[in-house]
Every structure is written in C-alpha cells, then in structure tokens.
Amino acid sequence: MKDSCKDCNPRGVSRRNMLGYGLGGFLGFAAARQADLFGAPSLEMFVPQDGTATTRASAKACIVLWLAGGPATLDIWDPKEGRDTGGPTKGIDTNVSGIQLADTMPTTAKVMDKIAVVRSMTSREGSHERARYLMHTGYVPTGTVVHPAMGSITAMEVGKKDLELPNFMSVNSPTEGAGFLPPEFSPFVVDRAGQPIKNLSLPSGVDDKRFRDRMNLLSSHEKEFATNHSCDEIDRHKNAYEKADKLMHTPLLRAFDLTKEKSDLQKAYGDNTFGKGCLLARRLVQEGVKFVEVNLGGWDTHQDNFNKVKQNCQSLDPGVATLVRDMDSLGMLKETLVVVMGEFGRTPKINANTGRDHYPKAWSMMLAGGGIQGGRVIGSTDKDGVDVKDRPVTVPDLLATIYTCLGVNIAKKNISPLGRPITIVDNGIPVKELLS
Amino acid sequence: MIRVFSLFALVGAAALGQDKPGTTARPSLSGAELIDSHIEAKWKANGIKPAKAAEDYEFLRRAWLDICGVIPPADEVARYLKDDRKNKESMLVDTLIATERYAEYFAEFWEAILIGYDYGVKNDSKDALYYWLRDEAFSKNLPYDEMVRRLINSKGSNQTQGNTVFLWRQLRNGGGVVEITGKIARSFMGTQIQCAQCHDHPFDRYTQEDFYGVASFFTRVRPKKVQPQNQQDQEFELYEDARGEITIPEAKDRKPVPPKFLDGAVPTKDEPRRQAFGRILTRKENLQFAMSAVNRYWGHFFGRGIVHPVEEFNDKNKPSHPELLKELAQDFIDHKYDLKWLVRTIATSKTYQLSSSMSKKDAPDPKFFACAPVRMMTPEQLFNSLMEATGAEDLFRLQEKKTGGFNEVRGQKTQILRQFRFTFGDDESTDIADFAGTIPQALLFLNGELMQRGVTQQNGRLDLILRTRKNLGERLDLMFMSALGRHPNNKDLQRFVPFIQKKNEDRVAFEDVYWTLLNTTEFMFIH
C-alpha cells in the first residue's frame, strides 16, 4: 500500500473501495484484487517472482504505433454501422470470418488473421497529457514521481547493453521519457523518419581527424577535473559523450537509409512520414533496437471527425498492414510485438460539429505479433459503443500484457529517488486471451 | 477530527515559541552567521573536515550562475580577481542582486516551478507569467508572501494579467481543482497532499478530509473564454464564481466539504475563498510557508535542500538541520519575506563559499554541506552561459538596441532555449541533475549548430579575441577567462599550447581549443 501511494490508483478509486467497485460489475478481475484487499499478494499469482518470466519472452522487440490525439476507435476497430453513433462509417469483412473492421481500414482487414483487436479498453483519464502519461507508464501523473515510459523500462530490463544504437527510439515526435530511471534509458528522438538525424553528422569544416583531435583534448582536460571533484554526473557526462561518439560512427546507422528497400515496399508502407516511420521501425528492430515508438498525429477530431479519420487512415491502414505483412514474410513478426493505440477513444455521440469528443470509458486498440494470438477480438462494447459490455481491459492490464510478451517481470520494483519501491505494473493482470 | 497536524508537529517549538515555556521565540543570530553556526556545529559533532574556502574565481562563477543564471563575462572576472578589498564577496552579491539579470533569472526559475517547462507546442501565454514575475515580482523585489497571494488570488486575462497564468495552466491541464490543490501544496508548502485525494496519506497525517478542505478553497475559480479555442494563443479571463462546491466522491452523504486549511483555519464571513486561502497560507503563524521557501532557495544554492528533495516535507523525510531551517524561516519572516535578503544571506555565508574541489574518497556526505556540490547547470543556465561565452548574447543585445524591443529578442532566444529545455530538461522542474547525460545532449554539444557557430561566428567571442590579441598566451588566457572564468594553469598550458603550435597557430586550432573548453564538465557544471 505504501509503495503505491505516489501513484494512487489508475482507476482513481482507493483500494479500500475496490471491493465494491469489483462487485459493481467487473467480477472477472475483481477476484485478484480482493485477494490484495485481504492481504494476499495479487500479481504474484500470475507472474513468477524469480525472474523466470524473462526466459519465456515471446517478443524480442516492440513497436508502438502511437495515434496522438485520441483516435475515434469506433471508426477504426469497432464500427457501429446502422446505429446513430456509428455515423457514416461502415463495417467491412476481414479475412477472418465473423470479424469486421471499419471501412477505413481495408488493407488491414486483409491481415486480420495476424492481428488482435481489444474492444473493451477502459480508463478514466480524459485529458491528453494525463492519458498519454497513463498509457505510456501505467500510472496517473501525480506531480512528484515521474514514472518511466514502457520503452525506458524495456530498454533497462531487456535491452542489449552494448548496442551502439539507443535501445529506445521515438520516431516523428518526442514521447514520455525515462522518468526516475537513469537518463541513458530516455528515448532517442528521430524528428522525422527518412531525414537525417539532428546533430549526428559533423558540422561543416570539421572532418573526422579534427573531431578526434577535439575529443582527445577534451578527454585529457576531463580527467584532471574528475580527479579533483566528486559527482556522479561527471561520469554520466563522460558516458553520454562516449555513447554519442559511438553512435556517430556505428555501421548500424545504415538502418536509417530507407532507400535500401525495394521501391515497391517503400510505396506499400506509404510515401508519408508515418509509413516511413513504420519502415524505419522495422529496420531498427532488425539491428537490435528493443523499443520503437512511431507517432501519427491528427486524431483529436472534435470537428469533422469522419473526413479526418478517413484521411488519417490513409496513412495508418497501409502502414499497419504493410508492417505486419512485411515482418511476417521476413519471419520477424513472431518475435516482434506491434501495438497500435492512442490516449483514449472518442464519444459515441456525434457532436454539433460532426465531431467526436474525448471518451476514455470504452474504446479499442490493436496488437499483433510477438506472442499475440492473431485473428481475435477481445471484449466488446454495447450496440452503441457507450459501455464496455464484456471483458473490460484496463491500461495496467494492457501494459502487463505487453511486458509479459517482452519478458519483463511486471512485479519487479524499481526504486524511486525517494527510495520508494515502484512496481513496474501496479494492479494490472496480463490478458491471457491475447497470448498464444 | 481531533489530532495534531504533522506540519505543526514538524514546526514544533519555533513557530509556537510563545506558548511553550523555556524556548526562545527568536534566534539570537541572524542571516549568514546563523547559517554558519548551525552548519559548523554539525561538522564538529560528526568529526567532518570541510573543504577549504573557494578560490576567488570559483566563488565568482558560482555566484553569477546561482544569482544571475549565467557565467561571469571575462572582463568581470578580470576585475574581480584584481579586487583586493576585504568584503568583496558581499559587495559582489549586492551588485548581482541589483542587476536585471537577477530578475530575469529568478523569473525563469519560478516560471519552471509554477508551470513547468513547455516544449513549445502551444504558447498559452506562458510568456505573460514570465513578464509578470520579472517586472512585477523580482524587479520590484515584491515580498514573497505578497507574490504568492497575487498568484493565488488572481483575476483577469491570461494575456495581460500574467499572474493568472499559474492557476489557469493547472485548470487547462485537465486535473481541475484537484490539480490546483496538489500544485499549491507542493509549490508553497513543499508538501505532497495529492495522494490524500484518494486515500489517507500513509506517512503524513493528512486525511482525505484535509485534502478536500484545501481543495474547497479553489472550487470557484473559473476561466471564461475570450477568444475562440482554435486561436493559437488562447485568451481566457479568470474569475471567481459566487458558487461552486466540492464533495468527497466516496463519501456516502455527498455533503459539500467546506474550505478549511490544514491547521483548521477557515475563511471569515463573506471572505472570498481564494482571497481567504492566500491570507491563511501566508500568515506568520504558518511557519511551513516560510520554511518551504527557505528550503527551496537553499536547495537552489546548495544542490540539495535541508529537506531533500525540496518538495518532500513529510514525517518520514527528516530535515538534515531542523533548527537551522526553522530559525532561518523565522528570520525570513522577520525580514518581511524579502527574497533579496534571503539570497544575500545564503550567498554571503561561509558555507556557500566553500570550495568544490575534493576527491571522491575525501568528500563527506552531501547532507553536511561541507563541500560545494558539483551540479549540472539547468537548461537556462547552460543556455545563458553558452550565449555569453560565444558572444551570441552581445550580438543579441546589440540587435535588441537596434530593434528597441527586449521582448522581441527574448522571443527569438526562446526558440533556441526551447531546444535546450527539450534536450536538457524534463517537463517538470524536478531535480535537473538527474536528467543530465543523454546522447542527444552530447550530440547537441558535439555537433550542434549553436556550438559550431559559437566558435566560428564573425564578431563572436572567439573571433574578437583572435582579432584583438596577437600573442598566443594572451589569446589563450582570454579564451579561458571567457569560457571557464579563470586563468589557465600550468597543466592547461602544457595541454593546449603545443597543440596550437603544432597547427602553426592556425585559426582552426583555436577553434578546436575553444570548442573543447565549452564541452568540458568544468564549463557545463556549477562547482
């Protein structure tokens, strides 16, 4: 109890009241939490405590396609054709009989057998900043402890220590960071896929010989200062410079050259920043990067929702489908987890501006590869998409699922700067139906 | 609910001195002497051997960075090193707190505390708060209690009344009253009461009732839209509604919780709630208010608070020097919450004027403050210092004179500063040192445009040095003075002179050396 104080509870209710909450309708997972109430450990029931989870990792890497702004998932993964709340969006058949996606996702519908859709996500955070934080860390923001993002945890727990590329990369936009973990686990931001990385090449007029001269002068000056002064940051500073130097010169930078791919494939991913980001993510994973997040914005559709969603899906649909297909043909999909999500869903009710507003209560997201059973839909919403009808999945549950695929022990506690142990996932249980 | 509130337990005798026989109501020492006597007593009691006093150049650089947020210009260094007056340290501090730089820097410092960093996606009148802090608070040396009251009880447009931005930002972030309550407790009390929102605090004695009692003061603050939402920089008007209540969500009776401060104080009849909160928070009896400010400033100057981290006052996190904290806070109140007095007091203490030079094995536990800490600069300090060392600051100020508008030039600088904050900062103003040491930071300095232009720019600092000084020794000396605020020592000369000579004293050799100096820990850290 004490160690989760800073984090409060992602559902915003006290654990003391969880019993009532559980009985209120979420009987399925209330049992585990009741165990917690009565003093028995809850997560331990699901995750081995001795680190054996690591050996069962089904995914070696994770690619998150982040739909910034809160996508109207009713118009993507959970169409309500024929209902007022469905708007003009239609359902289309997929290559799995009995499962439909929205007509905005025609290409992805053809790889339905390889992907799983969760239609029963539920959370309580309806502001962009707070929900983004929650989706990346599994915790609501509290003001003191800054929790580490999934990518940072993954980089620290299962990243390759000697990799010359950063283990956690964020493409097309910054994302949540390392929080209280050491800065080496921060995301390395690639501003725009397909374009040179900022400050990675030497400034004009400085060749490699000159760069070496500078670095040698620097290291001799640094040595002297370090012997006369005491501070961990000095070592960090040195460490960062060494890593930057390595990064500037590693052959692995070839991953950034997307023109190495066949032009047909490049085209299939999409000639846009998002498509290029998906392709770059695949290439980075091939070189050993553990966690790549690719950003696609424009989903905050308070106005003109349907046209905007359709337009965004012209990037999203080929990007997702080609990534899944391409990795499958390369044999990478089974060990690479793909996650497609945003902050929350959007209201079933269509507002006066033909828009949809923020709606964290019931929404959808998608997973594929890396130990996820394809061709499945988990949970459902009611006929208008207002409430979760069955199998609610919380954000901590989702993170627990992702970590489990990656072989990260979700019950592990990291120590915050105040010496408080903070569990990797608090109060979340892997969604077993997703795991193959 | 009858019980002792933890804050007041912490404050103990000093605050309630009059009521407790046998304790002195006022500390016998004041200011810097008070600091040194407490700190030295603790060294003695623990057998700590402190570092020697800082060299002139060490102290000068540190004081400039901590008070003005920038390294000293080379000519100031030269003047100070030659100055042989006995009290030159305190004269320097007096000079620094009278500069515009002081007001600019502490406005940035408080901006980061009050609303955090912004990556520049939206402008959201952040600048208005900065200008208010700079022009209304720090330039005029507004007493701290008055500054806080104006931040809490603010009304009007976020564009013209910069003090409204503080509360408005908390509202905009979506957490509403709950966010405001947590933020105010952290900012002005140094405490974390937001956890009590959902459950009674496990190691403070706050209850959910306490939390909602404080929250209740802020249930009537409302933003009114002045411009349509899709404008890039939204204009809102903050006002106080006549109605608005809060209930504890889990409470059965759903009765509104009346406004009540942590020590039980309530508004007087007809007193508007926010105004009441400002008054109650800043009462002299609420020593925690002053202690939180004193501790925050202490943390700024010493790299760690007496209570550390500075926003973590609670029963489990004991202060390293409890008596000092109480007495200094009382002294601060007696000096009418004068922030310049507080800065002068800390910076003229012997404790602050210790050297940072000590090997790892000799360095005592930092909580004894027996050796000046080595600290990573904040993004603002680093940015300002780089501007100064490369001469870009002079170029900017020149441009400012030409165009006549300081605020316009600040706009341009802000653009570059944003990249720094993004690369070096985190989005809240928590311990920045913990965020130092990422690859993008290193790359920005190794290959970034600002750095490269800094050493090649026409009329930049290095260019001017090379054009006005022909002798190698003189050039090197001025480069050291400009970047590191000191003369080169023998080891430096052995390292850099042969390098430059081997390259026939070519311009690129000087560029490489200057580049090196700007990339050193010695440049990027406060020590």
Interface residues (C-beta under 8 A of the other chain):
Chain A: M1 K2 C5 K6 C8 N9 G12 V13 S14 R15 R16 N17 G126 S127 H128 E129 R130 T142 G143 T144 V146 P166 P174 G177 F180 P182 P183 E184 S186 F188 V189 K198 N199 L200 S201 L202 P203 S204 G205 V206 R210 D213 R214 L217 L218 S220 H221 E222 E224 F225 A226 T227 N228 H229 S230 C231 E233 I234 R236 H237 K238 N239 A240 Y241 K243 A244 D245 L247 M248 P417 L418
Chain B: Y119 N173 G174 G175 G182 K183 R186 Q192 Q194 C195 Q197 C198 H199 H201 P202 F203 P249 E250 P309 E311 E312 N317 S356 S357 M358 S359 K360 A363 C371 P373 V374 R375 M376 F422 D426 E428 T430 D431 A433 D434 F435 A436 G437 T438 I439 P440 Q441 A442 L443 L444 L446 N447 G448 E449 M451 Q452 T456 K491 D492 R495 F496 F499 V508 D512 V513 W515 T516 L517 N519 T520 T521 E522 M524 F525 H527
